[in-house]
Amino acid sequence: MRAFTIDRKSPLIVAYFVRRWHQIIGFCLTVSMAYLFTLPTYAADAKVLPLDCTKDIVAAEINALPYRVTHSYPHRTSAFSQGLVYQNGNIYESTGGYGQSSIAEIQLKDGRLIQQQSIDETLFGEGLTIWQDQLIQLTWHSRKVLRYHKKDFSPLPPQSIKTEGWGLTHDGHHLINSDGSATLYYRDPESLMLVKSLRVTYLNRPLKRLNELEWVDQCLLANIWQSPRIAVIKPSNGQVLGFIDLSPILKREQRQPSAGVANGIAVMPGEQSLLITGKNWQRIYQLQFQATQQPL
């Protein structure tokens, strides 16, 4: 058996590899730390809206937010859209109409229906949101609130509220619903007990007919019933900071006589976009907003 020996060059070779190993480890640590510290900054900067809803805006600055339509997707023309939510490539939609109300999960890119659940024909479906692993759906005059397991739409015990049900969203802490007035209601997500209310104003006057809601970038968005506009609301005081004017899209959709008003807002946080649709529309539109104010 050959004896193991160390010549004069061996310590130099060992020292060389130790030094190189330290350099490699140091480089990997530098890259890793840079990634960790830049990731939160990127996430914080990845906003959908070109507005800061933590600041006040004077009346003269309130105008339409410039946007462009980047994509459109199929929408069921039979769907009298009342609430829209996006998650993981699919949309969840609540539809209205006595005897026609339902909730559905649909693949956004091609409109393929994944699952659907009709509700009692005496109820008129309204706003919809996802809370943890549940879908929560409002109803109109009956004031009933329906809950489902998101995975398979199996029902949970229904609840009730004292206001009509129109739009529904949440801010991560409370459910927020509208009832067609100028007031929004913050509720405990489990008991639905009223926690506080918010009066929405535009030019110091109540802004009524608030309908479908969505929480985006610390802002509240609200379709204004029978209007082509979506109000951008500051949650701390109810001040309207701007509008999203859907008139060009509405005109395109209403070439079909069955198409109704705009109603349906869903945020796509990974793409810094909004999805919007309307009652019996043919398409769902993806909007991206411009950083500077330009004509629509």
Backbone as CSV, one residue per row, in Angstrom:
resi,resn,N_x,N_y,N_z,CA_x,CA_y,CA_z,C_x,C_y,C_z
1,MET,0.849,-1.196,0.000,0.000,0.000,0.000,0.879,1.237,0.000
2,ARG,0.502,2.185,-0.888,1.323,3.380,-1.035,1.126,4.299,0.148
3,ALA,2.232,4.816,0.694,2.165,5.716,1.856,1.696,7.094,1.414
4,PHE,0.925,7.747,2.285,0.442,9.110,2.014,1.483,10.104,2.478
5,THR,1.920,10.998,1.555,2.956,11.981,1.877,2.488,13.368,1.505
6,ILE,3.020,14.375,2.151,2.728,15.780,1.864,4.019,16.448,1.462
7,ASP,4.026,17.015,0.223,5.233,17.713,-0.201,5.133,19.193,0.154
8,ARG,6.094,19.981,-0.273,6.130,21.396,0.107,4.971,22.202,-0.481
9,LYS,4.471,21.762,-1.644,3.426,22.533,-2.303,2.062,22.325,-1.655
10,SER,1.904,21.269,-0.882,0.585,20.955,-0.331,0.009,22.075,0.520
11,PRO,0.731,22.680,1.456,0.147,23.793,2.246,-0.290,24.959,1.378
12,LEU,0.468,25.229,0.300,0.081,26.336,-0.580,-1.209,26.020,-1.322
13,ILE,-1.340,24.770,-1.740,-2.556,24.367,-2.456,-3.757,24.444,-1.531
14,VAL,-3.603,23.945,-0.306,-4.695,23.989,0.666,-5.107,25.432,0.950
15,ALA,-4.100,26.298,1.146,-4.401,27.708,1.430,-5.135,28.357,0.263
16,TYR,-4.747,27.995,-0.967,-5.399,28.562,-2.145,-6.884,28.189,-2.175
17,PHE,-7.189,26.906,-1.945,-8.585,26.460,-2.000,-9.408,27.019,-0.844
18,VAL,-8.779,27.173,0.332,-9.496,27.782,1.457,-9.869,29.220,1.130
19,ARG,-8.904,29.970,0.537,-9.155,31.360,0.176,-10.262,31.461,-0.876
20,ARG,-10.212,30.580,-1.886,-11.240,30.598,-2.922,-12.613,30.256,-2.349
21,TRP,-12.643,29.309,-1.431,-13.905,28.916,-0.803,-14.513,30.076,-0.028
22,HIS,-13.690,30.805,0.692,-14.174,31.982,1.424,-14.725,33.030,0.466
23,GLN,-14.069,33.201,-0.681,-14.544,34.178,-1.659,-15.913,33.780,-2.224
24,ILE,-16.072,32.478,-2.486,-17.343,31.987,-3.025,-18.458,32.171,-2.006
25,ILE,-18.173,31.805,-0.735,-19.175,31.965,0.326,-19.556,33.430,0.489
26,GLY,-18.536,34.311,0.460,-18.804,35.740,0.604,-19.664,36.284,-0.519
27,PHE,-19.407,35.836,-1.743,-20.202,36.278,-2.886,-21.655,35.828,-2.749
28,CYS,-21.851,34.562,-2.359,-23.215,34.045,-2.205,-23.977,34.799,-1.125
29,LEU,-23.303,35.105,-0.012,-23.960,35.854,1.063,-24.341,37.255,0.601
30,THR,-23.462,37.895,-0.169,-23.746,39.243,-0.662,-24.967,39.253,-1.566
31,VAL,-25.020,38.276,-2.496,-26.160,38.189,-3.414,-27.442,37.909,-2.657
32,SER,-27.379,36.989,-1.676,-28.571,36.629,-0.908,-29.100,37.809,-0.118
33,MET,-28.206,38.545,0.546,-28.641,39.690,1.342,-29.213,40.780,0.452
34,ALA,-28.602,40.982,-0.701,-29.131,41.996,-1.631,-30.534,41.628,-2.076
35,TYR,-30.759,40.340,-2.347,-32.092,39.891,-2.752,-33.098,40.095,-1.646
36,LEU,-32.721,39.727,-0.427,-33.646,39.845,0.694,-34.031,41.287,0.973
37,PHE,-33.084,42.192,0.850,-33.367,43.582,1.188,-34.049,44.336,0.056
38,THR,-33.901,43.863,-1.181,-34.576,44.552,-2.281,-35.974,44.025,-2.511
39,LEU,-36.275,42.798,-2.075,-37.592,42.233,-2.325,-38.719,43.029,-1.685
40,PRO,-38.643,43.413,-0.387,-39.735,44.208,0.176,-39.919,45.550,-0.525
41,THR,-38.813,46.162,-0.945,-38.908,47.432,-1.647,-39.671,47.270,-2.952
42,TYR,-39.375,46.167,-3.676,-40.093,45.929,-4.934,-41.576,45.740,-4.670
43,ALA,-41.904,44.932,-3.660,-43.308,44.661,-3.358,-44.045,45.937,-2.979
44,ALA,-43.391,46.803,-2.213,-44.029,48.044,-1.778,-44.280,48.976,-2.952
45,ASP,-43.366,48.923,-3.967,-43.487,49.823,-5.100,-44.451,49.288,-6.165
46,ALA,-44.833,48.013,-6.067,-45.662,47.394,-7.093,-47.121,47.773,-6.879
47,LYS,-47.471,49.007,-7.200,-48.820,49.509,-6.987,-49.647,49.391,-8.256
48,VAL,-50.946,49.333,-8.066,-51.885,49.282,-9.187,-52.296,50.691,-9.592
49,LEU,-52.606,51.532,-8.607,-53.145,52.870,-8.866,-52.064,53.941,-8.760
50,PRO,-52.155,54.993,-9.566,-51.189,56.094,-9.480,-51.621,57.155,-8.467
51,LEU,-52.278,56.723,-7.393,-52.753,57.631,-6.350,-52.300,57.129,-4.991
52,ASP,-52.039,58.049,-4.095,-51.709,57.711,-2.721,-52.918,58.032,-1.850
53,CYS,-53.608,57.008,-1.401,-54.833,57.217,-0.630,-54.566,57.498,0.840
54,THR,-53.323,57.750,1.186,-53.023,58.206,2.540,-52.901,59.730,2.588
55,LYS,-53.028,60.405,1.426,-52.875,61.859,1.368,-54.172,62.506,0.891
56,ASP,-54.382,63.737,1.322,-55.525,64.509,0.856,-55.226,65.118,-0.508
57,ILE,-56.276,65.289,-1.296,-56.156,65.921,-2.605,-57.174,67.047,-2.674
58,VAL,-56.740,68.214,-3.117,-57.648,69.352,-3.197,-58.623,69.132,-4.350
59,ALA,-59.760,69.803,-4.289,-60.836,69.583,-5.255,-60.373,69.782,-6.697
60,ALA,-59.495,70.761,-6.922,-59.056,71.067,-8.283,-58.275,69.922,-8.915
61,GLU,-57.740,69.005,-8.072,-56.932,67.907,-8.598,-57.735,66.633,-8.843
62,ILE,-59.015,66.646,-8.511,-59.829,65.438,-8.666,-60.224,65.280,-10.123
63,ASN,-59.727,64.226,-10.757,-60.046,63.995,-12.164,-59.930,62.510,-12.475
64,ALA,-60.021,62.166,-13.745,-59.987,60.771,-14.162,-58.554,60.245,-14.192
65,LEU,-58.379,59.030,-13.735,-57.074,58.394,-13.764,-56.829,57.828,-15.161
66,PRO,-55.711,58.176,-15.790,-55.441,57.671,-17.143,-55.061,56.189,-17.103
67,TYR,-55.582,55.429,-18.064,-55.293,54.003,-18.115,-55.283,53.545,-19.559
68,ARG,-54.828,52.319,-19.744,-54.940,51.665,-21.044,-55.461,50.249,-20.830
69,VAL,-56.185,49.737,-21.800,-56.669,48.361,-21.764,-55.574,47.479,-22.348
70,THR,-55.042,46.570,-21.549,-53.936,45.715,-21.999,-54.417,44.374,-22.540
71,HIS,-55.513,43.856,-21.991,-56.069,42.585,-22.449,-57.581,42.606,-22.236
72,SER,-58.270,41.711,-22.908,-59.663,41.443,-22.580,-59.885,39.938,-22.636
73,TYR,-60.874,39.476,-21.881,-61.114,38.052,-21.708,-62.609,37.779,-21.875
74,PRO,-62.979,36.540,-22.189,-64.399,36.233,-22.359,-65.188,36.429,-21.073
75,HIS,-66.406,36.901,-21.212,-67.337,37.021,-20.084,-68.676,36.455,-20.520
76,ARG,-69.325,35.737,-19.631,-70.625,35.135,-19.952,-71.674,36.237,-20.112
77,THR,-72.251,36.339,-21.292,-73.248,37.387,-21.515,-74.525,37.130,-20.717
78,SER,-74.669,35.917,-20.204,-75.828,35.610,-19.352,-75.619,36.064,-17.912
79,ALA,-74.401,36.519,-17.593,-74.051,36.845,-16.201,-74.407,38.295,-15.881
80,PHE,-75.415,38.484,-15.030,-75.795,39.806,-14.530,-74.852,40.104,-13.361
81,SER,-73.658,40.588,-13.695,-72.543,40.638,-12.746,-72.817,41.564,-11.576
82,GLN,-72.590,41.060,-10.366,-72.787,41.817,-9.140,-71.516,41.927,-8.309
83,GLY,-70.654,40.947,-8.390,-69.405,40.971,-7.638,-68.357,40.164,-8.367
84,LEU,-67.102,40.619,-8.302,-66.013,39.989,-9.039,-64.778,39.930,-8.145
85,VAL,-64.125,38.748,-8.107,-62.886,38.571,-7.349,-61.931,37.755,-8.213
86,TYR,-60.639,38.097,-8.156,-59.612,37.358,-8.909,-58.665,36.668,-7.941
87,GLN,-58.303,35.420,-8.261,-57.312,34.706,-7.458,-56.712,33.561,-8.276
88,ASN,-55.383,33.561,-8.387,-54.642,32.448,-8.989,-55.136,32.074,-10.390
89,GLY,-55.357,33.074,-11.219,-55.719,32.815,-12.600,-57.197,32.603,-12.862
90,ASN,-57.995,32.571,-11.783,-59.436,32.370,-11.934,-60.197,33.559,-11.376
91,ILE,-61.416,33.745,-11.855,-62.293,34.749,-11.272,-63.455,34.041,-10.576
92,TYR,-63.931,34.687,-9.538,-65.138,34.257,-8.834,-66.156,35.369,-9.046
93,GLU,-67.342,34.992,-9.510,-68.338,35.991,-9.876,-69.678,35.683,-9.226
94,SER,-70.279,36.714,-8.655,-71.635,36.643,-8.136,-72.560,37.293,-9.153
95,THR,-73.678,36.624,-9.451,-74.648,37.195,-10.382,-75.989,37.383,-9.696
96,GLY,-76.790,38.312,-10.232,-78.082,38.643,-9.652,-79.243,38.229,-10.527
97,GLY,-80.430,38.588,-10.030,-81.665,38.245,-10.714,-82.396,37.157,-9.952
98,TYR,-83.682,37.377,-9.698,-84.464,36.359,-8.998,-84.595,35.120,-9.882
99,GLY,-84.241,33.974,-9.304,-84.258,32.734,-10.059,-83.053,32.545,-10.958
100,GLN,-82.120,33.503,-10.974,-80.935,33.423,-11.838,-79.638,33.669,-11.083
101,SER,-79.715,33.963,-9.800,-78.519,34.321,-9.036,-77.650,33.099,-8.764
102,SER,-76.346,33.326,-8.751,-75.412,32.225,-8.536,-74.054,32.760,-8.132
103,ILE,-73.161,31.843,-7.778,-71.733,32.136,-7.718,-71.046,31.156,-8.655
104,ALA,-69.929,31.583,-9.238,-69.232,30.730,-10.196,-67.730,30.974,-10.103
105,GLU,-66.965,29.925,-10.361,-65.514,30.020,-10.530,-65.218,29.777,-11.997
106,ILE,-64.452,30.689,-12.610,-64.244,30.667,-14.053,-62.768,30.898,-14.347
107,GLN,-62.226,30.151,-15.288,-60.853,30.381,-15.722,-60.805,31.658,-16.548
108,LEU,-59.995,32.600,-16.118,-60.021,33.926,-16.737,-59.647,33.888,-18.210
109,LYS,-58.567,33.198,-18.559,-57.999,33.331,-19.903,-58.933,32.857,-21.009
110,ASP,-59.772,31.838,-20.724,-60.615,31.305,-21.779,-62.101,31.247,-21.424
111,GLY,-62.454,31.703,-20.219,-63.858,31.719,-19.826,-64.426,30.362,-19.473
112,ARG,-63.572,29.357,-19.278,-64.070,28.004,-18.963,-64.677,27.985,-17.571
113,LEU,-65.893,27.470,-17.475,-66.581,27.368,-16.194,-66.022,26.191,-15.407
114,ILE,-65.514,26.468,-14.210,-64.942,25.426,-13.361,-65.998,24.854,-12.424
115,GLN,-66.727,25.717,-11.755,-67.831,25.276,-10.909,-68.819,26.427,-10.738
116,GLN,-70.058,26.071,-10.447,-71.107,27.067,-10.294,-72.129,26.558,-9.285
117,GLN,-72.687,27.485,-8.521,-73.700,27.134,-7.531,-74.829,28.157,-7.596
118,SER,-76.042,27.709,-7.904,-77.203,28.595,-7.885,-77.647,28.817,-6.446
119,ILE,-78.298,29.968,-6.202,-78.816,30.236,-4.866,-80.346,30.217,-4.926
120,ASP,-80.945,30.229,-3.762,-82.403,30.139,-3.660,-83.067,31.177,-4.568
121,GLU,-84.115,30.749,-5.286,-84.750,31.642,-6.259,-85.434,32.842,-5.627
122,THR,-85.605,32.836,-4.302,-86.210,33.987,-3.626,-85.160,35.036,-3.262
123,LEU,-83.873,34.735,-3.526,-82.789,35.648,-3.179,-82.184,36.258,-4.437
124,PHE,-81.719,37.492,-4.297,-81.109,38.236,-5.397,-79.635,38.436,-5.043
125,GLY,-78.747,37.734,-5.749,-77.323,37.787,-5.439,-76.723,39.162,-5.649
126,GLU,-75.766,39.510,-4.785,-75.101,40.825,-4.884,-73.588,40.659,-4.724
127,GLY,-72.944,41.519,-3.918,-71.495,41.578,-3.823,-70.858,40.295,-3.314
128,LEU,-69.555,40.136,-3.629,-68.827,38.909,-3.307,-67.407,39.253,-2.897
129,THR,-66.874,38.510,-1.917,-65.463,38.633,-1.574,-64.950,37.291,-1.077
130,ILE,-63.616,37.154,-1.060,-62.968,35.977,-0.489,-62.382,36.369,0.858
131,TRP,-62.762,35.612,1.880,-62.188,35.820,3.219,-61.611,34.480,3.677
132,GLN,-60.275,34.442,3.771,-59.567,33.215,4.109,-59.965,32.111,3.131
133,ASP,-60.577,31.026,3.586,-60.934,29.938,2.676,-62.417,29.942,2.343
134,GLN,-63.055,31.095,2.532,-64.494,31.185,2.285,-64.823,32.211,1.201
135,LEU,-65.934,31.956,0.515,-66.577,32.964,-0.320,-67.753,33.517,0.462
136,ILE,-67.874,34.837,0.487,-68.981,35.487,1.188,-69.763,36.303,0.164
137,GLN,-71.069,36.036,0.100,-71.937,36.659,-0.906,-73.093,37.387,-0.232
138,LEU,-73.304,38.648,-0.629,-74.444,39.404,-0.141,-75.679,39.099,-0.974
139,THR,-76.837,39.376,-0.402,-78.085,39.382,-1.161,-78.751,40.741,-0.957
140,TRP,-79.678,41.070,-1.821,-80.194,42.432,-1.919,-81.207,42.748,-0.817
141,HIS,-82.482,42.696,-1.086,-83.495,43.113,-0.118,-83.606,42.179,1.079
142,SER,-83.305,40.904,0.885,-83.453,39.930,1.974,-82.454,40.156,3.099
143,ARG,-81.320,40.828,2.769,-80.270,41.153,3.738,-79.605,39.911,4.317
144,LYS,-79.732,38.799,3.621,-79.035,37.584,4.036,-77.618,37.599,3.479
145,VAL,-76.709,36.995,4.243,-75.317,36.864,3.831,-75.019,35.374,3.735
146,LEU,-74.546,34.950,2.568,-74.291,33.531,2.315,-72.788,33.274,2.345
147,ARG,-72.420,32.163,2.950,-71.011,31.755,3.018,-70.850,30.372,2.388
148,TYR,-69.692,30.187,1.730,-69.395,28.914,1.086,-67.923,28.562,1.320
149,HIS,-67.621,27.267,1.332,-66.235,26.832,1.231,-65.758,27.132,-0.181
150,LYS,-64.653,27.845,-0.290,-64.180,28.261,-1.614,-63.815,27.067,-2.489
151,LYS,-63.324,26.000,-1.886,-62.830,24.852,-2.645,-63.925,24.191,-3.471
152,ASP,-65.096,23.970,-2.866,-66.139,23.202,-3.555,-67.524,23.852,-3.509
153,PHE,-67.603,25.097,-3.001,-68.864,25.843,-2.924,-69.888,25.197,-1.983
154,SER,-69.459,24.305,-1.124,-70.399,23.748,-0.153,-70.804,24.843,0.824
155,PRO,-72.110,24.932,1.159,-72.601,26.069,1.954,-72.263,25.968,3.426
156,LEU,-72.122,27.128,4.033,-71.965,27.285,5.480,-73.222,27.972,6.005
157,PRO,-73.451,27.979,7.319,-74.672,28.606,7.840,-74.798,30.068,7.405
158,PRO,-75.958,30.470,6.895,-76.164,31.868,6.472,-76.284,32.800,7.671
159,GLN,-76.070,34.081,7.400,-76.182,35.117,8.427,-77.050,36.244,7.870
160,SER,-77.192,37.308,8.634,-77.978,38.450,8.155,-77.365,39.746,8.662
161,ILE,-77.653,40.821,7.940,-77.239,42.159,8.335,-78.466,43.071,8.263
162,LYS,-78.354,44.265,8.821,-79.502,45.163,8.901,-79.597,46.127,7.723
163,THR,-78.614,46.089,6.823,-78.659,46.947,5.640,-78.899,46.085,4.409
164,GLU,-79.321,46.706,3.333,-79.357,45.988,2.057,-77.934,45.596,1.673
165,GLY,-77.818,44.552,0.874,-76.513,44.139,0.379,-76.303,44.601,-1.049
166,TRP,-75.245,45.371,-1.280,-74.880,45.785,-2.642,-73.456,45.282,-2.947
167,GLY,-72.432,46.079,-2.634,-71.057,45.656,-2.887,-70.383,45.140,-1.630
168,LEU,-69.301,44.346,-1.827,-68.599,43.746,-0.689,-67.121,43.594,-1.008
169,THR,-66.267,43.940,-0.030,-64.829,43.705,-0.118,-64.298,43.593,1.303
170,HIS,-62.977,43.554,1.466,-62.378,43.601,2.813,-61.013,44.260,2.731
171,ASP,-60.555,44.769,3.870,-59.266,45.452,3.950,-58.216,44.630,4.678
172,GLY,-58.475,43.343,4.850,-57.575,42.483,5.604,-57.935,42.371,7.063
173,HIS,-58.811,43.262,7.532,-59.247,43.265,8.934,-60.761,43.202,9.061
174,HIS,-61.451,43.936,8.199,-62.911,44.020,8.259,-63.521,43.749,6.891
175,LEU,-64.714,43.186,6.892,-65.529,43.188,5.694,-66.111,44.581,5.527
176,ILE,-66.251,45.043,4.283,-66.802,46.367,3.996,-67.923,46.188,2.985
177,ASN,-69.111,46.680,3.327,-70.221,46.548,2.377,-70.876,47.891,2.106
178,SER,-71.488,47.982,0.925,-72.274,49.154,0.546,-73.746,48.755,0.499
179,ASP,-74.619,49.767,0.531,-76.062,49.495,0.457,-76.771,50.448,-0.499
180,GLY,-76.002,51.064,-1.409,-76.591,51.992,-2.371,-76.673,53.424,-1.894
181,SER,-76.297,53.654,-0.660,-76.287,55.020,-0.120,-74.878,55.588,-0.248
182,ALA,-74.584,56.662,0.498,-73.243,57.239,0.537,-72.432,56.694,1.709
183,THR,-72.932,55.652,2.378,-72.280,55.112,3.562,-71.737,53.715,3.288
184,LEU,-70.514,53.464,3.762,-69.909,52.142,3.726,-69.828,51.611,5.149
185,TYR,-69.983,50.292,5.302,-70.086,49.673,6.620,-68.947,48.675,6.830
186,TYR,-68.199,48.884,7.906,-67.105,47.980,8.280,-67.646,46.977,9.297
187,ARG,-67.422,45.674,9.026,-68.005,44.635,9.862,-66.958,43.614,10.305
188,ASP,-67.218,43.017,11.465,-66.399,41.902,11.913,-66.563,40.756,10.913
189,PRO,-65.456,40.165,10.433,-65.570,39.148,9.381,-66.304,37.879,9.802
190,GLU,-66.348,37.601,11.099,-66.998,36.379,11.547,-68.449,36.623,11.964
191,SER,-68.652,37.585,12.859,-70.002,37.823,13.384,-70.834,38.756,12.510
192,LEU,-70.181,39.546,11.660,-70.809,40.581,10.822,-71.345,41.760,11.638
193,MET,-70.967,41.825,12.898,-71.349,42.972,13.726,-70.726,44.242,13.155
194,LEU,-71.488,45.349,13.203,-71.000,46.620,12.685,-69.914,47.176,13.598
195,VAL,-68.769,47.495,13.017,-67.642,48.062,13.761,-67.621,49.580,13.611
196,LYS,-67.811,50.058,12.397,-67.852,51.504,12.139,-68.469,51.728,10.777
197,SER,-68.807,52.972,10.489,-69.324,53.334,9.171,-68.509,54.494,8.617
198,LEU,-68.525,54.635,7.305,-67.742,55.656,6.605,-68.648,56.380,5.617
199,ARG,-68.747,57.695,5.754,-69.547,58.517,4.845,-68.649,59.006,3.716
200,VAL,-69.023,58.695,2.486,-68.212,59.033,1.316,-68.684,60.359,0.729
201,THR,-67.739,61.255,0.467,-68.076,62.584,-0.049,-67.248,62.922,-1.283
202,TYR,-67.869,63.674,-2.168,-67.204,64.229,-3.341,-67.511,65.716,-3.365
203,LEU,-66.478,66.558,-3.329,-66.626,68.013,-3.238,-67.501,68.388,-2.041
204,ASN,-67.249,67.694,-0.943,-67.920,67.934,0.345,-69.407,67.593,0.347
205,ARG,-69.839,66.826,-0.642,-71.236,66.387,-0.678,-71.272,64.861,-0.681
206,PRO,-72.294,64.261,-0.090,-72.379,62.795,-0.070,-72.423,62.222,-1.486
207,LEU,-71.654,61.176,-1.718,-71.669,60.491,-3.005,-72.503,59.213,-2.849
208,LYS,-73.700,59.229,-3.389,-74.627,58.114,-3.200,-74.482,57.075,-4.317
209,ARG,-75.261,56.020,-4.196,-75.336,54.913,-5.150,-74.019,54.150,-5.247
210,LEU,-73.297,54.033,-4.133,-72.079,53.227,-4.108,-72.471,51.757,-4.227
211,ASN,-71.798,51.049,-5.111,-72.205,49.679,-5.405,-71.024,48.724,-5.225
212,GLU,-70.604,48.019,-6.264,-69.524,47.047,-6.171,-68.250,47.690,-5.618
213,LEU,-67.568,46.982,-4.713,-66.403,47.513,-4.013,-65.167,46.655,-4.266
214,GLU,-63.998,47.288,-4.167,-62.723,46.564,-4.186,-61.690,47.358,-3.404
215,TRP,-60.855,46.652,-2.634,-59.777,47.270,-1.855,-58.489,47.144,-2.655
216,VAL,-57.859,48.287,-2.992,-56.660,48.294,-3.831,-55.683,49.348,-3.312
217,ASP,-54.448,48.963,-3.018,-53.404,49.938,-2.636,-53.847,50.861,-1.499
218,GLN,-54.484,50.327,-0.474,-54.988,51.134,0.639,-56.059,52.128,0.205
219,CYS,-56.655,51.893,-0.955,-57.774,52.694,-1.439,-59.023,51.824,-1.522
220,LEU,-60.177,52.453,-1.430,-61.446,51.779,-1.696,-61.946,52.215,-3.061
221,LEU,-62.271,51.246,-3.908,-62.879,51.539,-5.197,-64.351,51.181,-5.128
222,ALA,-65.193,52.016,-5.736,-66.636,51.771,-5.725,-67.240,52.132,-7.059
223,ASN,-67.881,51.143,-7.717,-68.732,51.472,-8.863,-69.865,52.375,-8.394
224,ILE,-70.175,53.382,-9.169,-71.322,54.237,-8.877,-72.472,53.748,-9.749
225,TRP,-73.520,53.253,-9.108,-74.642,52.638,-9.809,-75.213,53.562,-10.875
226,GLN,-75.398,53.010,-12.079,-75.931,53.721,-13.238,-75.019,54.852,-13.696
227,SER,-73.736,54.701,-13.435,-72.731,55.668,-13.877,-71.563,54.891,-14.477
228,PRO,-70.836,55.468,-15.446,-69.655,54.790,-15.989,-68.401,54.994,-15.139
229,ARG,-68.541,55.592,-13.964,-67.373,55.939,-13.160,-67.194,55.021,-11.954
230,ILE,-65.930,54.796,-11.618,-65.541,54.146,-10.374,-64.878,55.205,-9.503
231,ALA,-65.365,55.360,-8.282,-64.788,56.337,-7.362,-63.598,55.729,-6.631
232,VAL,-62.540,56.520,-6.483,-61.374,56.124,-5.688,-61.465,56.872,-4.363
233,ILE,-61.618,56.125,-3.276,-61.999,56.698,-1.975,-60.866,56.537,-0.962
234,LYS,-60.615,57.600,-0.214,-59.659,57.543,0.884,-60.350,56.943,2.106
235,PRO,-59.904,55.768,2.592,-60.640,55.093,3.665,-60.648,55.826,5.006
236,SER,-59.672,56.663,5.260,-59.598,57.302,6.575,-60.672,58.361,6.783
237,ASN,-61.148,58.998,5.685,-62.147,60.057,5.854,-63.268,60.029,4.815
238,GLY,-63.227,59.092,3.874,-64.289,58.985,2.876,-64.178,59.947,1.717
239,GLN,-63.098,60.702,1.628,-62.940,61.672,0.542,-62.671,60.955,-0.777
240,VAL,-63.376,61.373,-1.842,-63.098,60.858,-3.177,-61.877,61.579,-3.729
241,LEU,-60.845,60.804,-4.091,-59.598,61.385,-4.568,-59.489,61.394,-6.082
242,GLY,-60.326,60.626,-6.747,-60.278,60.556,-8.203,-61.341,59.610,-8.717
243,PHE,-61.399,59.488,-10.038,-62.365,58.606,-10.678,-61.676,57.791,-11.763
244,ILE,-62.229,56.625,-12.041,-61.857,55.838,-13.214,-63.043,55.902,-14.164
245,ASP,-62.845,56.510,-15.308,-63.932,56.720,-16.271,-63.963,55.561,-17.268
246,LEU,-65.017,54.771,-17.201,-65.154,53.599,-18.068,-65.999,53.882,-19.306
247,SER,-66.271,55.147,-19.597,-67.147,55.501,-20.716,-66.735,54.866,-22.040
248,PRO,-65.439,54.892,-22.428,-65.072,54.297,-23.721,-65.370,52.799,-23.781
249,ILE,-65.140,52.106,-22.667,-65.405,50.664,-22.642,-66.906,50.408,-22.644
250,LEU,-67.647,51.202,-21.875,-69.104,51.040,-21.808,-69.742,51.236,-23.189
251,LYS,-69.284,52.232,-23.930,-69.832,52.470,-25.276,-69.592,51.268,-26.185
252,ARG,-68.407,50.660,-26.053,-68.084,49.490,-26.861,-69.013,48.330,-26.516
253,GLU,-69.238,48.117,-25.208,-70.068,46.997,-24.773,-71.545,47.203,-25.106
254,GLN,-72.002,48.439,-25.009,-73.430,48.676,-25.197,-73.850,48.728,-26.666
255,ARG,-72.937,48.343,-27.559,-73.346,48.076,-28.938,-74.264,46.859,-28.982
256,GLN,-74.118,46.001,-27.959,-75.024,44.868,-27.807,-76.193,45.312,-26.921
257,PRO,-77.429,45.188,-27.367,-78.565,45.718,-26.608,-78.758,45.063,-25.247
258,SER,-78.212,43.863,-25.053,-78.389,43.173,-23.766,-77.434,43.676,-22.689
259,ALA,-76.385,44.417,-23.076,-75.373,44.848,-22.107,-75.912,45.942,-21.200
260,GLY,-75.598,45.822,-19.909,-76.024,46.815,-18.927,-74.873,47.669,-18.442
261,VAL,-75.016,48.199,-17.234,-74.035,49.134,-16.689,-72.771,48.411,-16.239
262,ALA,-71.712,49.182,-16.062,-70.470,48.636,-15.515,-70.706,48.202,-14.079
263,ASN,-70.243,47.008,-13.735,-70.325,46.524,-12.362,-69.459,45.285,-12.246
264,GLY,-68.415,45.379,-11.460,-67.480,44.278,-11.288,-66.066,44.794,-11.327
265,ILE,-65.369,44.735,-10.180,-63.989,45.209,-10.071,-63.198,44.135,-9.340
266,ALA,-62.043,43.747,-9.892,-61.176,42.780,-9.229,-59.728,43.199,-9.443
267,VAL,-58.922,43.131,-8.403,-57.521,43.510,-8.503,-56.682,42.294,-8.869
268,MET,-55.681,42.526,-9.756,-54.683,41.519,-10.110,-53.345,42.018,-9.582
269,PRO,-53.034,41.772,-8.304,-51.851,42.385,-7.700,-50.540,41.992,-8.360
270,GLY,-50.431,40.749,-8.848,-49.184,40.316,-9.467,-48.891,41.007,-10.781
271,GLU,-49.906,41.553,-11.427,-49.743,42.226,-12.706,-50.020,43.718,-12.612
272,GLN,-50.173,44.234,-11.394,-50.453,45.652,-11.180,-51.590,46.124,-12.076
273,SER,-52.676,45.387,-12.076,-53.792,45.663,-12.977,-55.119,45.517,-12.251
274,LEU,-56.155,46.097,-12.871,-57.540,45.863,-12.461,-58.259,45.110,-13.557
275,LEU,-59.200,44.260,-13.140,-60.159,43.673,-14.053,-61.493,44.365,-13.828
276,ILE,-62.165,44.728,-14.909,-63.497,45.330,-14.775,-64.426,44.672,-15.797
277,THR,-65.698,44.598,-15.427,-66.704,44.098,-16.348,-68.031,44.768,-16.023
278,GLY,-69.117,44.234,-16.580,-70.432,44.814,-16.342,-71.516,43.775,-16.495
279,LYS,-72.726,44.213,-16.330,-73.875,43.313,-16.380,-74.132,42.860,-17.814
280,ASN,-74.015,41.555,-18.019,-74.233,40.930,-19.330,-73.240,41.399,-20.398
281,TRP,-72.056,41.834,-19.960,-71.021,42.229,-20.914,-70.437,41.001,-21.604
282,GLN,-69.836,41.232,-22.775,-69.178,40.161,-23.523,-67.746,39.927,-23.065
283,ARG,-67.127,40.931,-22.465,-65.709,40.827,-22.134,-65.437,41.316,-20.705
284,ILE,-64.316,40.840,-20.172,-63.707,41.376,-18.954,-62.438,42.092,-19.399
285,TYR,-62.226,43.322,-18.925,-61.117,44.139,-19.403,-60.049,44.299,-18.327
286,GLN,-58.797,44.171,-18.752,-57.665,44.374,-17.849,-57.100,45.775,-18.069
287,LEU,-57.063,46.561,-17.003,-56.613,47.952,-17.078,-55.279,48.119,-16.369
288,GLN,-54.387,48.874,-16.986,-53.170,49.327,-16.330,-53.156,50.845,-16.367
289,PHE,-52.730,51.443,-15.256,-52.813,52.886,-15.092,-51.495,53.557,-15.385
290,GLN,-51.595,54.778,-15.911,-50.414,55.564,-16.252,-49.971,56.362,-15.024
291,ALA,-48.686,56.600,-14.927,-48.144,57.310,-13.768,-48.447,58.805,-13.818
292,THR,-48.635,59.365,-14.996,-48.909,60.803,-15.138,-50.296,60.996,-15.695
293,GLN,-50.879,62.156,-15.394,-52.218,62.480,-15.871,-52.183,62.808,-17.355
294,GLN,-52.886,61.986,-18.156,-52.993,62.202,-19.585,-54.446,62.020,-19.990
295,PRO,-54.860,62.588,-21.111,-56.243,62.363,-21.559,-56.496,60.891,-21.808
296,LEU,-57.699,60.422,-21.512,-58.058,59.022,-21.752,-58.212,58.777,-23.251
